[in-house]
Amino acid sequence: NMFPQKSTRGLYNEVKKAAYIRGCKIVEVTKENVKDVHAELTTGTLFKDLTKGRIMPEFLYDYLSSVNGRYLEGASKLQDEAPEEEEYDPANDSAIFVWEALKVFVLRRETKNKPICGIVIFHRAYLQQFPGPDEAHHVVDPVMMAENKNIASEVGYTGSKIWVDMPIIAGPGYGDILIGIVMAESKSFNIMVNIAAGKANTPMVKLLKRWYFKKLKVIHPETLEIWQDEDGYGVIMRYRKKAVTAKKAHDIFETFPLPKSLLQRREKKFIASKMRGEDKETIEKLKADHKKELEKRAAQIEKAKQSLKKKDEQISK
């Protein structure tokens, strides 16, 4: 269920460095910490501050419930009841709240309480994510034009082997880091995004443009009109083929609205901390290699002793 990791080290290092410079840390949301994340998002105004009211709470909590493996407060219900655990079970082929290779990451500020300042969710793409508002949409697949090619069949209904969908990216001022995480984690995949609130969501439109996303034209195959979401609004989508290079990511992160002197100081500090970590790893490796060498020599000495003992026994006879 994991995305293949190919040549992502350089890109991911740029993303981690960017997070460090901005004073935050990347944390993956897992079954072990998802309840803590959920509790934070359902307290006070954090959810609203992150999403600016563009995302329905249950939409986000459905994904957190999926990570949790059972219903979390605020997620979607089925006939006014909390769904059974089987609806979140990856082993259940008919489970409603399961997405192939689902990944959730949060950004935490490196301050006393380490508050969440950003969240991003992505998984292998599904056509089910674009059901439309009525029967006229439910009975057909959308036409999804990328570079004069209909990619709908590449998306499909079982978790695309080619495309990643990024349904949630939220955190004002941290979008570049969040989208960088997605690229580093799913480098060999193409990425699509349905922009919440459409073109009116200017920050998202600009963010995707910085990362070289192109227009993904999604239309109804019969009427040829723009495909509509469940509320009847035309979907506005973007896509890009595979991740950017580490160099391009570095250039994008260089545009952070921070004083250049501060950027340089934090970058130097990040490099120094990374080197300390690498030095520690190097020392531990040397220690382990030395231990193996000592054990090898001890075994050779023991073998020589046994050989001499046998010779002595033969001479004595």
C-alpha positions in Angstrom: 0.0 0.0 0.0 3.0 2.3 0.2 4.1 4.6 -2.6 7.4 3.6 -4.2 10.3 5.6 -3.0 12.6 6.4 -5.9 15.4 9.1 -5.8 13.5 11.1 -3.2 16.3 11.7 -0.8 17.5 15.0 -2.3 13.9 16.4 -2.7 12.8 15.3 0.8 16.0 16.9 2.3 15.0 20.2 0.7 11.5 19.8 2.2 12.8 19.0 5.7 15.2 22.0 5.4 12.4 24.3 4.4 10.3 23.1 7.4 13.2 23.7 9.7 13.8 27.2 8.4 10.2 28.0 8.9 10.4 26.7 12.5 8.2 23.7 12.1 8.5 19.9 12.0 7.0 17.3 9.7 5.0 14.6 11.5 3.3 11.6 9.9 -0.2 10.9 11.3 -0.4 7.2 12.3 -2.7 5.0 14.3 -0.5 5.8 17.4 -1.0 9.6 17.2 -4.1 10.1 15.2 -6.4 10.6 18.2 -4.2 13.4 19.5 -4.3 15.1 16.1 -8.1 14.7 16.0 -8.4 16.1 19.5 -6.4 19.2 18.6 -8.4 19.8 15.4 -11.7 19.6 17.2 -10.6 22.0 19.9 -11.1 25.8 19.6 -10.7 27.4 16.2 -7.8 25.4 14.8 -9.7 23.6 12.1 -11.3 26.9 10.9 -7.9 28.7 11.0 -6.3 26.0 8.9 -9.0 25.5 6.3 -10.4 29.1 6.2 -13.9 27.4 6.0 -13.2 25.9 2.6 -13.3 22.2 3.8 -16.2 20.4 5.6 -15.0 19.0 8.9 -16.4 15.5 8.3 -14.4 15.3 5.1 -11.2 15.7 7.0 -12.3 13.5 9.9 -13.3 10.7 7.6 -9.6 10.4 6.6 -8.5 10.5 10.2 -11.0 7.8 11.1 -9.6 5.7 8.3 -6.1 6.0 9.8 -7.6 5.2 13.2 -9.4 2.2 11.9 -12.7 3.2 13.5 -15.0 6.2 13.7 -13.8 9.5 15.3 -16.2 12.2 16.4 -17.3 14.5 13.6 -16.7 12.1 10.8 -19.5 11.0 8.4 -22.2 8.8 9.7 -24.3 6.1 7.9 -28.0 6.5 8.5 -27.3 8.7 11.5 -25.1 6.0 13.2 -21.4 5.8 13.6 -20.1 3.3 10.9 -19.0 -0.2 12.0 -15.2 -0.9 12.2 -15.5 -3.0 9.0 -16.1 0.2 7.0 -12.6 1.3 7.9 -11.0 -2.1 7.4 -8.5 -2.3 4.4 -9.2 -6.1 4.2 -12.9 -5.4 3.5 -13.2 -4.9 -0.2 -16.5 -3.1 0.2 -15.3 -0.7 3.0 -16.5 2.8 2.4 -13.8 4.7 4.3 -10.7 3.1 2.9 -8.3 4.7 0.4 -5.3 2.9 -1.1 -2.0 4.2 0.2 -3.6 6.9 2.4 -1.0 9.3 3.9 -1.6 12.1 6.4 1.0 14.5 7.5 0.9 17.5 9.8 3.3 20.4 10.4 4.0 21.3 14.0 5.5 24.6 15.1 8.7 24.1 17.1 7.4 26.1 20.0 6.4 25.1 23.6 3.1 23.4 22.8 4.1 22.4 19.3 0.7 23.4 17.7 -0.4 22.1 14.3 0.1 24.7 11.6 -0.6 22.6 8.5 -2.1 19.3 7.3 -1.9 17.5 4.0 -3.7 14.3 2.9 -3.2 12.3 -0.2 -3.8 8.8 -1.6 -4.0 6.9 -4.9 -6.7 8.6 -7.0 -10.2 7.3 -7.5 -13.0 8.4 -9.8 -15.3 7.9 -6.9 -13.9 11.2 -5.6 -15.8 13.0 -8.3 -19.4 11.5 -8.2 -21.3 14.6 -9.4 -24.6 16.0 -8.1 -27.2 13.9 -9.9 -28.1 10.8 -11.8 -26.8 12.4 -15.1 -23.3 12.4 -13.5 -23.6 9.1 -11.6 -24.1 6.9 -14.7 -21.1 8.2 -16.6 -17.4 8.7 -16.0 -16.0 12.2 -16.4 -13.6 13.1 -19.2 -10.4 14.2 -17.7 -8.1 15.9 -20.2 -4.4 16.2 -19.4 -2.2 17.2 -22.4 -4.9 16.2 -24.9 -5.3 12.8 -23.3 -8.3 11.5 -21.4 -6.8 10.1 -18.2 -10.1 8.8 -16.6 -9.2 5.2 -17.3 -5.8 5.7 -15.7 -7.5 6.9 -12.5 -10.2 4.2 -12.4 -12.1 2.9 -9.4 -9.6 0.7 -7.6 -6.8 3.1 -6.6 -4.8 4.4 -9.5 -1.3 3.0 -10.2 -0.3 6.3 -11.9 -2.2 9.1 -10.2 -2.2 10.6 -6.7 -5.1 12.7 -5.4 -4.4 15.4 -2.9 -7.9 16.1 -1.4 -6.8 18.2 1.5 -3.9 20.7 1.9 -4.5 23.3 4.6 -2.3 25.7 6.5 -1.9 29.3 5.5 1.7 30.2 4.8 2.9 26.5 4.8 1.4 25.3 1.5 4.8 25.0 -0.2 6.1 22.7 2.5 2.9 20.6 2.5 2.9 20.2 -1.3 6.6 19.4 -1.1 5.9 16.5 1.3 3.4 15.0 -1.2 5.9 15.2 -4.0 8.7 13.7 -2.0 6.5 10.9 -0.7 4.9 10.0 -4.1 7.7 11.0 -6.5 7.0 8.5 -9.2 3.3 9.3 -9.4 1.4 12.1 -11.2 -0.6 14.4 -8.9 -4.1 15.8 -9.3 -5.8 18.4 -7.1 -9.4 19.5 -7.0 -9.3 23.2 -5.8 -11.7 23.8 -2.9 -13.8 26.9 -3.7 -12.3 26.9 -7.3 -10.6 30.0 -8.7 -11.8 32.1 -5.8 -9.2 30.2 -3.7 -6.5 32.5 -4.9 -3.7 31.2 -2.5 -4.2 27.7 -3.7 -4.2 28.7 -7.4 -0.9 30.6 -6.9 0.6 27.7 -4.9 -0.1 25.2 -7.6 1.2 27.5 -10.2 4.5 27.9 -8.3 4.9 24.1 -8.4 4.2 24.0 -12.1 0.7 22.4 -12.0 -1.3 22.6 -15.2 -5.0 22.8 -15.9 -6.9 19.5 -15.8 -10.0 19.9 -17.8 -12.9 17.8 -16.4 -16.1 17.6 -18.4 -19.3 15.6 -18.8 -18.9 13.1 -21.7 -22.3 13.8 -23.2 -23.1 17.5 -22.4 -19.4 18.5 -22.7 -20.1 21.0 -19.8 -17.7 21.4 -16.9 -18.1 18.4 -14.5 -19.9 19.4 -11.3 -19.2 18.5 -7.7 -21.8 17.1 -5.3 -23.1 20.6 -4.6 -23.5 21.4 -8.3 -20.5 23.7 -8.7 -18.0 23.2 -11.6 -14.8 21.5 -10.5 -11.6 23.3 -11.0 -8.6 20.9 -11.1 -4.9 21.0 -11.7 -2.3 18.3 -12.3 1.4 17.8 -12.8 3.4 14.9 -14.1 5.7 13.5 -11.3 7.6 15.6 -8.8 9.9 18.5 -9.3 13.6 18.1 -8.9 15.4 18.9 -5.6 16.9 22.0 -7.3 13.5 23.4 -8.4 12.1 22.7 -4.9 15.1 24.6 -3.4 14.4 27.5 -5.7 10.7 27.6 -4.7 11.5 27.5 -1.0 14.0 30.3 -1.5 11.0 32.6 -2.2 9.8 32.3 1.4 8.9 35.8 2.8 11.6 35.8 5.4 14.6 38.1 5.8 17.5 36.8 3.8 19.8 36.9 6.8 17.4 34.9 8.9 17.0 32.3 6.1 20.8 32.0 5.8 21.2 31.6 9.6 18.5 28.9 9.8 19.8 27.1 6.8 23.3 27.0 8.3 21.9 25.7 11.5 19.9 23.0 9.7 23.0 21.8 7.8 25.0 21.8 11.1 22.4 19.7 12.9 22.2 17.3 9.9 26.0 17.0 10.0 25.9 16.2 13.7 23.3 13.5 13.0 25.4 12.1 10.2 28.5 12.2 12.4 26.7 10.3 15.1 25.6 7.7 12.5 29.2 7.5 11.2 30.6 6.9 14.7 28.0 4.3 15.5 28.8 2.5 12.3 32.5 2.6 13.1 31.8 1.2 16.5 29.6 -1.6 15.0 32.3 -2.4 12.4 35.0 -2.5 15.1 32.9 -4.8 17.2 32.4 -7.2 14.3 36.1 -7.1 13.5 37.0 -8.0 17.1 34.4 -10.8 17.1 35.9 -12.1 13.8 39.4 -12.1 15.2 38.3 -13.8 18.4 36.6 -16.5 16.3 39.8 -17.0 14.3 42.0 -17.2 17.5 39.6 -19.7 19.0 39.7 -21.8 15.8 43.5 -21.7 15.8 43.5 -22.9 19.5 41.3 -25.8 18.7 43.5 -26.7 15.7 46.6 -26.7 17.9 44.8 -28.7 20.6 44.0 -31.4 18.1 47.6 -31.5 16.8 48.8 -31.8 20.5 46.4 -34.7 21.1 47.6 -36.5 17.9 51.3 -36.1 18.9 50.5 -37.4 22.4 49.0 -40.5 20.9 
